[in-house]
Amino acid sequence: MATTDQTRAESRPFEADVSRLLHLMVHSVYSERDIFLRELVANAADACEKLRTLALQDHALLGNDPDLRITIAADPDAKTLTVADNGIGMNRDDLADALGTIARSGTRAFLDQLGEQGDGSRLIGQFGVGFYSAFMVADRVDVVTRKAGESAAWRWSSDGQGSYTIEPAGDDAPARGTRVVLHLNEQSQEFAGGAAVERIVREHGSAVPVPIDLVEKPGEAPRRIADGAAIWAKPKSEVSEEDYANFYQSVSGQFDAPALTMHWRAEGRHEYSVLAFVPSTPPLALFDPLRKGRMKLYVRRIFIADDIDLLPGWMRFVSGVVDSADLPLNLSRETIQESPILGAIRKGVANRVMSELEKLADKEPERYAKVWEAFGAVIKEGLYEDYERRDGLFKLARFATSAHPEGGRSLAQYVTDLRPNQTAIWYLVGDDAARLKASPHLEGFRARGVEVLLLSDPVDAFWVQTAVGYEGKPFRSVTQGAADLDAVPLAEGAAAPAAEPSAPVATVLAFMKEKLGDAVADVRPSTRLAESPACLVAAEAGPDRGLERILAAHGRLKEASKPVLEINPGHALVASLAEHFGRGERDAVEDAAFLLLDQARAADGLPPADPAGFAARLDRVLRKALG
């Protein structure tokens, strides 16, 4: 038999600097070896989709085998892994073009050929490099293939070192489609086991639009491990609550039931599908400093990455998938390119999640209360960093207040219950909810029926500093500046606060300011105290007392500002000090001044500024009182 161009074997060099490029592929482009199987499954899915598209015009291409599928076969004894499909297949020229020229994508060429006459939106490959990831795990790769509608079959083989061979295939060639056989290297023997393969497929390829079967050992019957239908691509009417719950647990890694399920398809300028969940219980890594999200990105049902910030950081408790048909990919698909499309998807998904949370808060407040209890501290991060959505977040926010310490109070409810002449939304920041409820700063506000937000989450000290206000009412701290409560009428049954300090009390306050010196910025009578003798407040300018403590604890404050010591002029202890001062007992009054300062610090959760001095003064006062 004469040798012809169609029957002879030939060896060709790759059309590139192969040794260098393949080394780059194996060691630089892909960071995880598991990716090779994702790439081969994606290629097989593309081949099936190409055949499905062409068969719309020429049904004979499907022959007697219309059911497209991918079969993965492991052989631990032979140390091989085979990925086969019954898709379009390749001929000699296709092999040379697609596998012989690195970075020439057959899919890209097919799309170009398809033009505007067909739908290629479900095809995956763009760069023609994914196939070569196989050399991360294989010493040699054999590709046996037969193109649909043609009789000749071909074998492509290479060790990835600089050349490849193409020759006619033997009798074991598939009737149609492609079989990729990986001869695994010593470091990759685990991929010859069915368990490893199934794990990778379920993680990276369970949503490809072609069923996937697994043969764990030669001679065993194939077992279906992916049905070729992504749950998020199905109509909501075809998905049961149990299906949603099972998928939620698989994508989130949690075992609770979702508190909120969101499933929609965005259509218009950009088309993408979303299936997202709000958990019932906080994930363990909710407050991880890296604030990593839990949304997985798919492109045409192929898993791309789970470390792309598809949602703002404050939404990191939301888990699920986003599947786009038209996102541009970078070389390895592991890091999606920044693009206007990605930006539009991010904005659209975040806005929809916001809308669904608002809807839940409005229509099912009891269910939403549980979501807020679990994730309120994280949602409030958005008040500080997501200015664009701040107005919407104010609708979602719930607070504990001096009037409702159990929590669940909205800003809308707060504003509805404003007292006559109340012009601000008052708040108290601290790191201990119980201490906030007992703070002396609340006494004057409580006497006038003025509600105060009790903010005990670390982020609270920051967002209230940047928030302009709500419904025209500015946010004001009860521990900063003058309280300006005189215009607000007293609550029913509340005792009237002390009027302006008497002359003896005013004299004592001036003496205390002199003796306390640099320890305070001022000593003045208070309108915010009704029961306690003293408290500390911040000056009008500068940080609030709560924010200052947080900044100091993290080394972000070079020098603390001097507090203002406010004294309750109507308190019995203050009146007694005025009497002692009038009798000339100035040493006792000086000791009392420093003790009042330390008492006010203790009410703020701070230790005495001078522990030794505090102990000595307390000793003198106790001995005199008991002597």
ZALUM-127451 format. One record per residue (C-alpha): x negated, y negated, z negated. Coordinates in steps of 0.5 Angstrom, whole numbers, plus 500, padded with zeros to 3 digits. Each point is the difference from the previous one (the first is absolute). Layout:
<nodes>
XYZ...
</nodes>
This chain:
<nodes>
500500500497493502499495495504494501500493496507503497496506497493499498498498493496494499497496495501492499497495496505496496500493503498496494494500495503506497495502495500493497508499501502507497496499494503493499507504501498505495497496495503493500506499504504505495499500493504507498499506504507502499502495506497505505507504499504494501497498506500506503508501498501493503497502507504506500506496498498495506500506505507502498502493501497499507503507502507498497500493504498503506505506500505495500499499507497507502504505495496506503494498497503503493501507504502505495497497494504493499499500492494496499496501494493500497497506497494500495496507499495501494495506501496501493496506503498496507499494496505496505506495500504500506505494502504502506506497504504501506500493502498497507493504500494497504497502506492500502500492502504499493495503496495497503503493499503501494495504496494498504500493499500498493505494499504501506507502498505504504506497496498493502499503507507503500503494497497496506503505505506500497501493500507497499504506503499504493500500493493501497501497493500507497493501502494500495493499503497494503492500499499507502495501494504504496499507503492499498502500493500508500492500500501498493502507498498504506493502503504502507506498503504504505506497504504505504505497504505500506504494503507501501502502507493502502497507500493499498498500493493497498496501494496494497494501495495496496496500494500492500493499501500497507503504505506504501502506505507501504501507503506504502504503494501507500506504499502497493501493502507498498506500505500492499497496496493499496497504494494497496496505497495497494494504498500498493493498497497503494503493496507501502502507499506498496503498506501507503505501494507499501501496493495495502504499507507500497498494495497496505505501505505498495497494498497497507505504505506502497504494504498502507505500505498508502501506495494503497499507499494503495497507501496501494497506503499504506506505501505496496506497502500492501503496494503493501497495496503494503507499504498495505505495497498494495505499494500492502501501507507504498506496500502499492506504501496506502496499493502503494499497493496506499496499506498493498498502493496506502496495505500495495496505495495502506499493502499497493497506496505499495505504497506496498506498504499493504504494497501497507500503507499496506500502507501496506497499507498493503502498507499494504493497501496506496503506499498505494504505495499499493502505494498497493501502493500496494499505494503501494494500495494496501494504504494501496495496504505494500496495496493503504496493501500502508507499500500505506507501503504507501502499507498505506499497507502504506499499507505504504501505495493501499497498493495495501498497493503500493495494497503494505503495496507500503503497494498494496496502494506499495504505504495506499505504496504501507498506503502503507498500507500495506500502507498496506501501507495495503495498495493499503495505497493499498494505503501505494508499498498500493500492500505497503498494504503493497505498505506495501504507500497502494502494497507500502501507497497498494505494499506504503499505495498496494507496501504506501498503493501493497507500503501507498498498493504494500506504502499505494500495495506496503504507501498505495497496494499506495496503505496494502498499492497507500496498506498493497498504493495504504497495505502493498493499498497501507506497503498494496493500503504497507502494496493498500497503506506500505502493501504501506505505497500496493507498500502507502496503494503495495507503502497507498496498494503502493498497493500501493502494497501497493508501501499506503494504497502507503499497507503500507502493500499496507498493502507499503503502493495496496502494504507501500500499492495494500502496494502493501495495501495506501495498506495506500500508500496501494495506499495503495494504502497505496497507500505503495507500501502501492495494499504496505506501497498498493496494502501493496500497507507502501503497494502493503503503506504505497503495495502496506502507504495499505498507503493501501497505505495505496495502505495506497497502507493498502502497506505496497495495498498499507507499504503495496494496501501500507508500501503493501506502497507504501506496503497493498498502493493500499496505496498498493496503494502500493493499498498495504501492499506497497506504500505494501506504497503494497505499506502507499506500495499505494504507500506501496498501493493498501497496495497493502493500501496495496500493502493496501495501495501496493494495499497505495500506505497496505494498496499507499500502507495494501496503495500507503498498506494496497498507497501505505496495505498504506504506498506497503502495505505497496505501494507497501507502498504505504507500503499508502499502492506501496498506495492500500496495498495500506498502507495499505502497507496499506499493503504497505494501505496507501502507499506502496498504493502507503496499507494497496499506495501505507494496503496500494501507499497502507494495500504495505500494495494496499502496494507501496504493500501497493507502497505495497503502493507499500503499493507501498501493496507503496496506498500501492493501500498494504504496495496503494493498504503493500501500493493503498497495505503495496498502494493500503499507501496500506496506500506504499503497506494501504500507498507501502499496507495505502505506497505497504496500507498508498507501499502497507495504503502507497507498502497500507496507499494497499495501494497494496495495503496501494501506496495499495503493499507503500499504495497495495505495501505506499497502493500493498507499501502506497496499494503493499507503501499506495496496495
</nodes>
